[in-house]
Amino acid sequence: MSSRIVVIGAGPTGIGAAYRLHELGYENWNLYERNAYIGGHASSHTDARGFVWDEGGHVIFSHYPYFDEFLNQMLGADYLEHERQSWIRLLDTWVPYPFQNNVRYLPQDALMECLLGLVQANQENAYEDTQNFGAWTTALFGEGIAKYFMRPYNFKVWAYPLERMDKQWIAERVSKVDLARVLRNVVYARDDVNWGPNNKFKFPLYGGTGEIYRRAAKRFQDRVHCNKTLVELDLAKRTVSFQDGSGDTFDAIVTTMPLDLLIPLLKPRQSALEDAARLLQHNGIFTVGIGLEKRIETNWCWMYFPESNSPFYRVTYFHNYSPHNVPDGRADIYSSLMCEISFSPHKPVDRARVVDETIDGLVNSALLQDADRARIVSRYVEESEYAYPIPTLERDAALARLQPFLMQRNILSRGRFGSWKYEIGNMDHSVMQGAEAVNFILNGAPETVWS
Ligand SMILES: Cc1cc2nc3c(=O)[nH]c(=O)nc-3n(C[C@H](O)[C@H](O)[C@H](O)COP(=O)(O)OP(=O)(O)OC[C@H]3O[C@@H](n4cnc5c(N)ncnc54)[C@H](O)[C@@H]3O)c2cc1C
């Protein structure tokens, strides 16, 4: 008899697992999702005025042919392609991304500070010896760039002390700053951006990012069960139980719910594992959508905000991704700004004030004029309690206690908060983790994304 597989969660990882099971023609499985809708953090919602919002700006950075093909299957011709244009707002000016290569846009004093810091960091060459993300940032980029961009921006995103974060998740991907290149860009007034023809991304024409996963789920909808919240996982009986009193049996599980919430659901209770799970840290975000009855024509995609005159770390011109993200597809008269604001015990945010503070921040950052306040026709807020799994100094030791226990029992905890690894937490990674978990369960094929 074939193994019974249960998938928990209908975000990109759970949908990736389900898609693979369906593709293989496998029959003995079910997917259970807590929400009434599909997509998890990659879902999209339409507000009462007809504006479509993602949960924060979602851009596809695909690293995998399998994911590319999945996307082709889901979208067909229903997508638009954009060049990634991103900018940073500070000191009343706009600097193209990446910041360090374009410091020439800064006012003179700040430019000098950034260059001197970079020269000193280059001489000291000490970034490999640093022990945490905060120290690594300053040692690699120098005091100036750390002060103006890297440190304030990263605190705004992570809402967590940088000195208590590991550096490994980023240090493996970022190499030493090329000082000669930075100096050449300043002296010859050269723009050095990494957008251009090779940096395009696809975005669904209709329905926002969530459309990808809604379409996937339609292919196997008889196996997708919404409004099912997992409340117990019995290790001895090999059963799962849901809040509504229903349940299922399993031989293997792919679970994508937050790992720290899964562990207390195990029966019998595992107190040592619960201690380890408590070490896992996350932040939350508010997505604040501001819909305007005003045309904003731009080819910019998103902007970063390190300064304290706005609550958000990033704003996306969402009407630019698809005209169907605004009411009736009328991007000629409407526009939409999607703003992301992180929160945590280290950086509390008052939900009652977050929309007003966001609008003030948009005016302070020159994205809106004062007069535009009267043109705001939609104010959307979504709170995501789990947004970024934080790569803290304790994370890997905690995962090393949790994952082997689960793996020995054929419980594969995968995805953004299932694996708790930000560095493999994008949509392409997530779909791949789901598909590879299935390949592992059915054929013992090694997982290459999660390992
Ligand atoms: C602010 C933000 C910006 C992002 N930007 C990008 C981007 O630009 N590009 C990109 O590729 N990716 C981006 N991502 C990441 C993308 O959203 C994730 O890759 C993806 O959502 C992770 O998929 P997942 O299935 O692992 O987890 P989730 O999407 O979290 O799905 C998990 C599912 O499990 C369900 N669940 C939880 N508990 C239970 C329970 N007890 N019982 C049953 N079901 C349960 C949840 O409801 C959810 O649907 C972003 C994420 C955020 C938060």
PDBQT file of the ligand as one rigid body, heavy atoms in Angstrom, charges set to zero:
ROOT
HETATM    1  C1  LIG A 501       6.913  40.969   3.509  1.00  0.00    +0.000 C 
HETATM    2  C2  LIG A 501       7.304  39.831   2.644  1.00  0.00    +0.000 A 
HETATM    3  C3  LIG A 501       7.877  40.099   1.419  1.00  0.00    +0.000 A 
HETATM    4  C4  LIG A 501       8.259  39.045   0.591  1.00  0.00    +0.000 A 
HETATM    5  N1  LIG A 501       8.814  39.328  -0.626  1.00  0.00    +0.000 NA
HETATM    6  C5  LIG A 501       9.138  38.312  -1.460  1.00  0.00    +0.000 A 
HETATM    7  C6  LIG A 501       9.670  38.566  -2.742  1.00  0.00    +0.000 A 
HETATM    8  O1  LIG A 501       9.839  39.711  -3.146  1.00  0.00    +0.000 OA
HETATM    9  N2  LIG A 501       9.980  37.501  -3.535  1.00  0.00    +0.000 N 
HETATM   10  C7  LIG A 501       9.802  36.203  -3.126  1.00  0.00    +0.000 A 
HETATM   11  O2  LIG A 501      10.089  35.282  -3.898  1.00  0.00    +0.000 OA
HETATM   12  N3  LIG A 501       9.325  35.942  -1.911  1.00  0.00    +0.000 NA
HETATM   13  C8  LIG A 501       8.980  36.947  -1.071  1.00  0.00    +0.000 A 
HETATM   14  N4  LIG A 501       8.467  36.682   0.178  1.00  0.00    +0.000 N 
HETATM   15  C9  LIG A 501       8.444  35.297   0.630  1.00  0.00    +0.000 C 
HETATM   16  C10 LIG A 501       7.219  34.496   0.241  1.00  0.00    +0.000 C 
HETATM   17  O3  LIG A 501       6.052  35.077   0.676  1.00  0.00    +0.000 OA
HETATM   18  C11 LIG A 501       7.515  33.157   0.902  1.00  0.00    +0.000 C 
HETATM   19  O4  LIG A 501       8.471  32.499   0.134  1.00  0.00    +0.000 OA
HETATM   20  C12 LIG A 501       6.409  32.232   0.974  1.00  0.00    +0.000 C 
HETATM   21  O5  LIG A 501       5.192  32.763   1.341  1.00  0.00    +0.000 OA
HETATM   22  C13 LIG A 501       6.766  31.122   1.933  1.00  0.00    +0.000 C 
HETATM   23  O6  LIG A 501       5.934  30.063   1.639  1.00  0.00    +0.000 OA
HETATM   24  P1  LIG A 501       5.591  28.971   2.702  1.00  0.00    +0.000 P 
HETATM   25  O7  LIG A 501       4.600  28.119   2.042  1.00  0.00    +0.000 OA
HETATM   26  O8  LIG A 501       6.845  28.382   3.207  1.00  0.00    +0.000 OA
HETATM   27  O9  LIG A 501       4.977  29.730   3.957  1.00  0.00    +0.000 OA
HETATM   28  P2  LIG A 501       3.637  30.554   4.115  1.00  0.00    +0.000 P 
HETATM   29  O10 LIG A 501       3.390  31.385   2.935  1.00  0.00    +0.000 OA
HETATM   30  O11 LIG A 501       3.755  31.186   5.446  1.00  0.00    +0.000 OA
HETATM   31  O12 LIG A 501       2.520  29.417   4.160  1.00  0.00    +0.000 OA
HETATM   32  C14 LIG A 501       2.298  28.630   5.299  1.00  0.00    +0.000 C 
HETATM   33  C15 LIG A 501       0.829  28.282   5.360  1.00  0.00    +0.000 C 
HETATM   34  O13 LIG A 501       0.581  27.485   6.498  1.00  0.00    +0.000 OA
HETATM   35  C16 LIG A 501      -0.676  27.854   7.039  1.00  0.00    +0.000 C 
HETATM   36  N5  LIG A 501      -0.746  27.460   8.446  1.00  0.00    +0.000 N 
HETATM   37  C17 LIG A 501      -0.111  28.032   9.502  1.00  0.00    +0.000 A 
HETATM   38  N6  LIG A 501      -0.450  27.414  10.631  1.00  0.00    +0.000 NA
HETATM   39  C18 LIG A 501      -1.293  26.421  10.298  1.00  0.00    +0.000 A 
HETATM   40  C19 LIG A 501      -1.979  25.427  11.050  1.00  0.00    +0.000 A 
HETATM   41  N7  LIG A 501      -1.868  25.323  12.383  1.00  0.00    +0.000 N 
HETATM   42  N8  LIG A 501      -2.777  24.549  10.379  1.00  0.00    +0.000 NA
HETATM   43  C20 LIG A 501      -2.915  24.613   9.028  1.00  0.00    +0.000 A 
HETATM   44  N9  LIG A 501      -2.287  25.551   8.278  1.00  0.00    +0.000 NA
HETATM   45  C21 LIG A 501      -1.480  26.428   8.906  1.00  0.00    +0.000 A 
HETATM   46  C22 LIG A 501      -0.706  29.347   6.845  1.00  0.00    +0.000 C 
HETATM   47  O14 LIG A 501      -2.022  29.866   6.923  1.00  0.00    +0.000 OA
HETATM   48  C23 LIG A 501      -0.060  29.512   5.481  1.00  0.00    +0.000 C 
HETATM   49  O15 LIG A 501      -1.011  29.535   4.453  1.00  0.00    +0.000 OA
HETATM   50  C24 LIG A 501       8.081  37.709   1.021  1.00  0.00    +0.000 A 
HETATM   51  C25 LIG A 501       7.499  37.445   2.262  1.00  0.00    +0.000 A 
HETATM   52  C26 LIG A 501       7.105  38.494   3.069  1.00  0.00    +0.000 A 
HETATM   53  C27 LIG A 501       6.477  38.181   4.398  1.00  0.00    +0.000 C 
ENDROOT
TORSDOF 0
